[in-house]
Amino acid sequence: MGRAFEYRKAAKLKRWGTMSRLFPKLGKMITIAAKQGGSPDPEMNAKLRTAIMNAKAQNMPKDLIERAIKRAFEKDAKDLKEITYEAKAPHGVQLIIECATDNSTRTVANVKAILRKNNAELLPSGSLNYIFTKKAVFEFDYDENLDLEELELDLIDYGLEEVEEDVLPQENGEDKKIIRIYGEFKSFGELSKALEKHGIEVKKANVEYIANAPIELSDEASEEIVNLVEKLEEDDDVQKVYTNIA
């Protein structure tokens, strides 16, 4: 989802909605990562390590993290799967909807219903390949002692494509300066190791869908899409929603 759009949306509601929805969603990703990586030990499971890092960035309690890991290896554990849907909404807006579910029939029915009620519709898989590009995205706090030019030159060999400085509004009213780097999604692991080698404490790390040609919307149109995204994210199975809004 476009950064400016994300900030406008954040003014209306916290990302993911309430904490009662946030932590179960994060827990699902931890459970999936633990099971797919075949190990409950984050030191031996890179995907799990990343999922835990992202959960901690959202202040998810340690006991809930541990519980989510444990669930992956219980005998009666639900078979959670990651599913991605594509959709088109009003005003030329395109959507990538990432889900984690143990019942794909339920999930697709819910997603279709939300889209239909908001004048949007599901698209065939692959329809938006030319609209979005998958990127490895990392965020970490700005450090005035860090030489960004030197870091950029080094990371190019590991798949780096872009480095940007950004300012994120905080709940206390103060702004926080961060560094965000983008790379080829296939280079996620190599970039992660390279950042660790430089002693950089990454706060967030994800593979995200970035719009190739973001579009601008009026305030009224933006509000309509914000409402649609909000409804989608209220569904328990929906993890993330990306748009092509600037």
N, C-alpha and C positions, 0 to 999 in steps of 0.2 A: 504494500500500500504506500502511496506517495507520502513523504515525510510531512509536508505542509498540511495535507489532508489529515494525517494522523494527529497533528497538534490541534487542529480545529475540532476534531472528534473528541480529543481528550478533554477539551473544555466542557463538553457536554456530559461525558461519562468516563469513568475510569476504564482503562483498557481491560477487556474481558468482563466488564461489569463488576459485580460484587465479588469479594474474596470467596464467598461460598461457591461461586462458579469457577474462579481462577484456580484454586488449589486442586480440585478434581481433574481439571484439564491438564495441569502440569503433572499430576500424578500418573495420568494415562501415558504421557510421553516417557516418563521415567520407567514405568512398567514395560512398555514396548522396547525401550532401549536396553533394559536389563535382559529381557528375553532374547532379543535379536542378537545381542552381543555375547550371549551364552555365559555371562558371569555377573554375579552381584557385586563384584569388586570393581569400583570405578578406575582403579589403577590398571586393571587388565581389560577394561571395556571402555574404549574411547567414546562411543556414542552415549553410554550411560554417564560418563564424566561430564560431557557437554550438557546433557539433560539436567543433571544435578546443579551445574553451574547456573543455568538459566533459571532454575527453580529458586535457587538462593538469591538471585538478582531480584526476584519478586517477593523476597522475604518469606518463602515457604518454610514452615517449621521443620526442624530436623526429624522429629518423630514421624511426620507425614511423609517425608522423603524416604525414610527407612521402611515405612509400611508399604509404600509403593514398590520399592525394590523387592520386598519379601513376596508381594502378591504375584510377581512374575514367575515364581518357582513353586507356588502352591499347587497341589494335585488338582484342585478344582478351579484353577485360575481360568478366567475368561480368555478366549482367543481374540485379543485385540488386534485390529488391522488398521493400517493407514490407507485412507482413500482420498483422492483428490477429484473434485468436481469443477467444471468450468461453466460459466453462465454469462449471459448478457443482461444488462439492466438498462433503464432509460438513460437518455442523454449521451449515448455512445459509450457508456461505462461497461467495462468487462471485468469479470470477477474470477479469481481462483479461490476455491474454498477447500481448505485442508481439514480432513476429519480423522478421528480415531474412534473406532467403533467395534463392538462385538456382534453387531447386527446390521449389516449393510442395507437390508431391506427397509428397516425402520429409518435409518439415516437418510437414505435417498428420498424416501417418502416425505420426511420432515423438511428436508432442504427444498424439494420441489414445491411443497405447500407454502413455505415462506416466500420463495421467489414469486410464485403465482400471485400471492396476495399483495405483492409490491411491484407488480407490472414487470417482472423479470422472468427469465426462463433458462432452463438447463440447456447446455450445448453438448454436442458429441465430444468425446475425449480427443484432445489434440487440436481442437478448433482454434485455440488461442496461442499456439506455438510461436506465431509470428508477432504476437502482442507482448509477450513476457519472455524474459530470459532468467533462468535459474542462476543465482549467484551465491557464493559463500560470503557471508556478512559477519563482521566482528566489530564489537564496540568496546572501548575502554576509556578510562578517564584521561583527560588532557594532563600532560606533565610538561611543564616549561623546560625541564632538563632533558627532555627527549628530543633528539635530532630527527625530525620527521623526514627530512630529505635523505638522510643516511638510511633510515628504516625503510623508506620506499624503495631505494636502490637495491637493498638487500632482498626485500620481499618479492621483487619482480621475478626473481629466479624460482620462486615458489608459487607462482600463479597470480600474483597481485595485479589488479587492473586499475584501481583508483583508491586514493586516500582523500578523505574530506574531514574538515572540522565542522562541528555542529554545536548548537546550544539547545539544551533541553530544559523546559520550564519545570520547576520543582513545586511540590505542594506548599512549601514554606514561602513561596513567592520569589525565591532566588533562582537565577539561571545557573545551569551546570554545563561547563564546556566538556565536550567529549570528542574522541577521534573515532571515525567509522571507516573501515576499509572493506573494499569489495574485491572479490577474486572469482576465478572460474569455480563453479560448484564442485567440479571433480578434484579441485586442489584444496578442498576444505581441510583435510587431514594434514597436508604439508604446511599450509599456512598456520594452522593451529600450533604445530610443533615449532615453527619458526618464531612465532610470537612468544611462545614459552621460552625458547632459547634466548630471546632478548630480555627476559625477565618481566614481560608485560602481563599484568593481571587483567585478563579479558573478563568483562562483565556480562556480555551476551555474545552468543555465537549461534548462527543459524544458516540454513540454506533457505533463501527467500526468492520469491518471484518479483523481479523488477521490471516495470513497464519500459518498453523500448522507446515509446513516444508518448509520454504522459499528456493528458488533456486538461484544459482549464474548464471549470464550471462556475456558473453564477452561484451566489450564496443560497438562493432558493433551491437550485438543483443539488447543490452539495448537501443541504439539509435532508433532502429526499433520500440520497444515497447513504448518508449517515444513519438514517432510520433503518434502512434495509440491512446495512452491515450490523447494526446493533441487534436486530432481530435474529440474524444468522448466528451471531456470537452468543446469543442467549441459549441456543441449543446445546445440550450437554456434549453432543458428539462433534461439534465444530470446534476446531483448534485455532485456526487462523483464517482471515479473509484478506486477500490482496486485491487492489484495484489498480486501474491505469490512470488514476487521477494524479495530477501534478502535486 
